[in-house]
Amino acid sequence: MNSSQIIDSLISLNRDINPNIWDERTKTGAPHKPLLLLSIMDGIENGWIISSHFQFSDSIGETFFDYWENLFDEKRETSIALPLYHMKSEPFWKLIYKQGENEFTYSPSLGALLKRVESFEIDQNMFQIMSDPSENKKLRFLLFENYFSDEIAIRLTKTQELITKSYSYSNSLLGMVSDPFYLDHNDNPLKFSTVHKPIRSKGFSRVIRNNFNDKCAICGDRIITPNGNSLVDAAHIIPWSDYKNDDPRNGLSLCKSHHWMFDNFMLTIDEYYKIKISKYLDIPDNIISGLEERKGKKILLPDNPNYYPAIEAVLLHNKRFKEVHEKWY
């Protein structure tokens, strides 16, 4: 496709036009395709889409739903499978099916789609244009102008800025592991405490969840919903409020229950990364399924040893765990 054809295709996307479902915010049309294209442009800009031929990733899903949730004031459910599949009606998009798999004759769920589809491909010339920062910006403007109200365009622009800054923050955190770990970052020249909280929270969460592959370090559970939500949180080993420390080595990926228990000193880990459990959990009225058999076992660790939890942080949490229990018993 040449530049003119690419622009024509982007301003004439095939989408559901229904004023009974979609209002003036999306110019009475479904916003799924424009939002997916914005997400792909973010991926190209931030370096997690490096080719016109790419696979679905958690980053695509996360970014799409960042836009989706900031688009609407009310809660609306959807699936990213809709634009991933229906974009095939556009001349710049291809579904690459796995060998031996039949093409869909219906709109599939995300799980069904990814079982049959190996990857996705956009037109090579479109990819090259999107890879140019100034052209990328122009294409964003086209999408905003054609598919969203002025108010929503401003809102989505702010969302895109948050996404970009959070990826930049994530990259700065990943670079920290090449230096020695130290606990207190209140006087850190990177001035983490001055970073806008949504950027900091999102950037730290992404790093920790990726390092642990979205699995809970205690129980190993992993769930990512079709709308991009993860079972796990990014937990600080030593509190942010005290140490301003977003070093990846001060993080654990924990499910909601184990995050609460870790923060409330119902469990900790020792210098060998083995799980220690509070005696308080032995009280008969407390019911914690499956935790007792994990006592003394090693937590799940990142694949890359450079991102293992820092022993200094672990020992400080362990010390606080002991101090709390000395008061209780």
C-alpha positions in Angstrom: 0.0 0.0 0.0 1.2 3.5 -0.7 0.8 6.5 1.7 -2.4 7.7 0.1 -4.0 4.2 0.3 -2.9 3.9 3.9 -4.5 7.2 4.9 -7.7 6.4 3.0 -8.0 3.0 4.8 -7.4 4.6 8.2 -10.1 7.2 7.8 -12.6 4.8 6.4 -12.4 1.8 8.9 -15.3 -0.6 8.7 -17.0 -0.4 12.0 -20.4 -0.7 13.6 -22.4 2.5 13.4 -25.2 2.5 15.9 -26.3 5.6 17.8 -28.3 3.4 20.1 -25.1 1.9 21.4 -22.4 4.5 20.6 -22.8 8.2 21.2 -21.0 11.4 20.1 -17.9 10.5 22.0 -17.1 7.9 19.4 -19.1 9.6 16.6 -21.8 6.9 17.0 -19.4 4.2 15.9 -17.6 1.3 17.6 -14.2 2.5 18.8 -12.5 -0.9 18.9 -10.4 -0.7 15.7 -9.1 2.8 16.3 -8.1 1.9 19.8 -6.3 -1.2 18.7 -4.4 0.8 16.1 -3.5 3.4 18.7 -2.2 0.5 20.9 -0.1 -0.9 18.0 1.4 2.5 17.4 2.3 2.7 21.1 3.9 -0.7 20.8 6.0 0.4 17.8 6.9 3.7 19.5 7.9 2.0 22.8 9.7 -0.9 21.3 7.6 -3.9 22.1 6.4 -4.3 18.5 9.5 -4.4 16.3 8.1 -5.8 13.1 5.0 -5.7 10.8 4.6 -9.3 11.8 3.8 -9.7 15.5 2.1 -12.0 18.0 -0.5 -10.9 20.6 1.1 -9.9 23.9 -0.1 -8.8 27.3 1.3 -5.3 26.4 -1.1 -5.0 23.5 -4.0 -6.1 25.7 -3.0 -3.8 28.6 -2.6 -0.8 26.3 -5.9 -1.4 24.5 -7.8 -1.5 27.8 -5.9 1.6 29.2 -7.5 3.4 26.2 -10.9 1.7 26.6 -11.2 2.5 30.3 -10.2 6.1 29.8 -12.6 6.5 26.9 -15.8 5.9 28.9 -17.0 7.4 32.1 -19.2 4.4 32.7 -18.1 0.8 32.9 -18.3 -1.1 29.6 -17.3 -4.6 29.0 -15.6 -5.7 25.7 -13.1 -8.1 24.3 -9.9 -7.2 22.4 -10.7 -10.3 20.3 -13.3 -8.2 18.4 -10.8 -5.8 16.7 -8.1 -8.4 16.5 -10.4 -10.5 14.4 -12.6 -8.0 12.6 -9.6 -5.9 11.5 -9.3 -8.6 8.8 -11.8 -6.6 6.8 -9.2 -3.8 6.4 -6.7 -4.0 3.5 -3.7 -3.5 5.8 -4.4 -6.4 8.2 -3.9 -10.2 8.0 -4.5 -13.0 10.4 -1.7 -15.7 10.1 -3.3 -19.0 11.1 -1.4 -21.8 12.6 -0.6 -24.7 10.2 -3.6 -27.0 9.8 -6.0 -24.6 11.4 -9.2 -23.5 9.6 -10.2 -19.9 9.3 -13.0 -18.7 11.5 -16.4 -18.2 10.1 -17.6 -16.4 13.2 -16.3 -13.9 15.7 -14.3 -15.9 18.3 -13.3 -15.3 21.9 -9.8 -14.2 22.6 -8.9 -17.7 23.8 -10.3 -19.4 20.7 -8.7 -16.8 18.4 -5.2 -17.4 19.9 -5.6 -21.2 19.7 -5.9 -20.9 15.9 -4.1 -17.7 15.0 -0.3 -17.7 15.2 0.2 -14.0 14.6 -1.0 -10.8 13.0 0.5 -8.8 10.2 0.0 -5.2 9.1 1.1 -3.7 5.8 4.9 -3.3 5.7 4.6 0.3 4.4 2.2 1.2 7.2 4.6 -0.3 9.7 7.4 1.9 8.3 5.3 5.0 8.5 4.2 4.2 12.1 7.9 3.7 13.0 8.6 7.4 12.1 7.8 9.5 15.2 6.5 12.5 13.3 4.4 10.3 10.9 3.1 8.3 13.9 1.9 11.5 15.4 0.1 12.5 12.2 -1.7 9.1 12.0 -2.8 9.4 15.6 -4.3 12.8 14.8 -6.2 11.2 11.8 -7.7 8.6 14.1 -8.6 11.1 16.8 -10.2 13.5 14.2 -12.2 10.8 12.4 -13.4 8.6 15.3 -13.6 10.6 18.5 -15.0 13.9 19.8 -12.5 16.7 20.6 -13.0 16.1 24.3 -12.2 12.4 24.0 -9.3 13.0 21.7 -7.7 15.2 24.4 -8.4 12.4 27.0 -6.9 9.7 24.8 -3.9 11.9 24.1 -3.3 12.2 27.9 -3.7 8.4 28.2 -1.0 7.9 25.4 1.3 10.3 27.3 0.9 8.3 30.5 1.6 5.0 28.6 4.7 6.4 27.0 6.0 7.9 30.3 5.3 4.7 32.2 7.3 2.6 29.7 10.2 5.1 30.0 10.0 4.7 33.8 9.9 0.9 33.5 13.1 1.1 31.4 14.8 3.3 33.9 14.0 0.8 36.6 15.3 -2.2 34.6 18.6 -0.3 34.2 19.0 -0.2 38.0 20.0 -3.8 38.3 23.4 -3.1 36.8 24.2 -1.1 39.9 24.5 -2.3 43.5 21.2 -2.5 45.5 20.7 0.0 48.3 17.7 0.4 50.5 16.9 4.0 50.9 16.1 6.1 47.8 14.8 9.2 49.5 17.8 11.1 48.2 18.2 9.2 44.9 19.2 11.5 42.1 16.6 9.8 39.9 14.0 11.4 42.3 11.5 8.6 42.0 9.3 10.4 44.6 8.8 13.3 42.1 7.5 11.0 39.3 3.7 11.3 38.9 2.2 8.5 40.9 0.1 6.9 38.0 3.3 6.8 35.9 5.4 5.3 38.8 2.7 2.8 39.8 2.2 1.6 36.2 5.9 1.4 35.4 6.8 -0.5 38.5 3.9 -2.9 38.2 4.8 -3.7 34.6 8.4 -4.5 35.5 7.5 -6.7 38.5 4.7 -8.6 36.7 6.8 -9.2 33.7 9.8 -10.5 35.8 7.5 -13.0 37.5 5.5 -13.8 34.3 2.3 -12.6 36.1 2.6 -15.4 38.6 2.2 -15.2 42.3 5.7 -15.7 43.9 4.0 -17.6 46.8 1.4 -19.9 45.2 2.4 -19.7 41.5 -1.2 -18.9 40.4 -1.5 -16.9 37.1 -4.7 -15.5 35.6 -5.1 -12.8 33.0 -8.7 -12.0 32.2 -9.9 -11.2 28.6 -10.0 -7.5 29.5 -6.3 -7.5 30.5 -6.6 -7.7 34.3 -4.1 -9.8 36.2 -4.5 -11.8 39.3 -1.3 -10.4 40.7 -0.1 -7.1 42.1 3.4 -5.7 42.2 4.2 -5.6 45.9 7.1 -3.6 47.4 9.2 -5.7 49.8 10.1 -2.7 51.9 7.5 0.0 51.8 7.5 2.8 49.2 6.3 5.2 51.8 9.5 4.7 53.9 12.2 4.1 51.4 10.9 5.5 48.0 12.4 2.4 46.4 11.1 1.1 43.1 14.2 -0.9 42.3 12.9 -4.2 40.6 14.8 -6.1 43.3 12.5 -4.6 45.9 9.4 -6.2 44.2 7.4 -9.4 44.4 4.5 -10.4 42.2 1.8 -11.5 44.6 -1.9 -12.5 44.3 -4.4 -10.3 46.2 -4.5 -12.6 49.2 -0.8 -13.1 49.6 -0.1 -9.4 49.0 -2.4 -8.6 51.9 -0.7 -11.3 54.1 2.8 -10.1 53.1 2.0 -6.4 53.9 0.4 -7.4 57.2 3.2 -9.8 58.2 1.2 -12.9 58.1 4.0 -14.3 56.0 7.5 -13.3 55.0 10.5 -14.9 53.2 14.0 -15.5 54.6 17.4 -15.0 53.1 17.1 -18.3 51.2 13.8 -17.1 49.7 11.9 -19.7 51.7 8.4 -19.0 53.0 7.8 -18.3 56.6 4.2 -18.2 58.0 2.8 -16.5 61.0 1.8 -18.6 64.0 -1.3 -16.5 64.0 -2.6 -18.5 61.1 -2.7 -21.6 63.3 -5.7 -20.3 65.0 -8.6 -22.6 64.1 -10.9 -19.8 62.9 -8.4 -18.7 60.3 -8.8 -20.6 57.0 -5.9 -20.3 54.5 -6.2 -22.9 51.8 -3.0 -24.4 50.6 -0.6 -22.2 52.5 0.6 -24.6 55.1 2.2 -27.0 52.6 4.1 -24.1 51.1 5.8 -23.3 54.5 9.6 -23.7 54.1 9.4 -23.9 50.4 11.2 -21.5 48.0 9.2 -18.8 46.4 8.8 -18.6 42.6 11.7 -16.5 41.3 12.3 -14.5 38.1 14.0 -16.4 35.2 16.7 -13.8 35.2 18.8 -13.9 38.5 19.5 -10.2 38.1 15.9 -9.5 39.2 15.9 -11.8 42.2 14.6 -10.0 45.4 17.5 -8.2 47.1 18.5 -10.0 50.3 18.8 -6.6 52.1 15.2 -5.9 51.5 14.1 -9.4 52.3 16.0 -9.4 55.6 14.4 -6.0 56.6 10.9 -7.4 56.0 11.9 -10.6 57.9 13.1 -8.5 60.8 9.9 -6.5 60.9 7.9 -9.8 60.7 9.8 -11.0 63.9 9.2 -7.6 65.7 5.5 -7.7 65.0 5.2 -11.3 66.3 7.2 -10.5 69.4 4.5 -8.0 70.3 1.7 -10.5 69.6 3.2 -13.5 71.5 
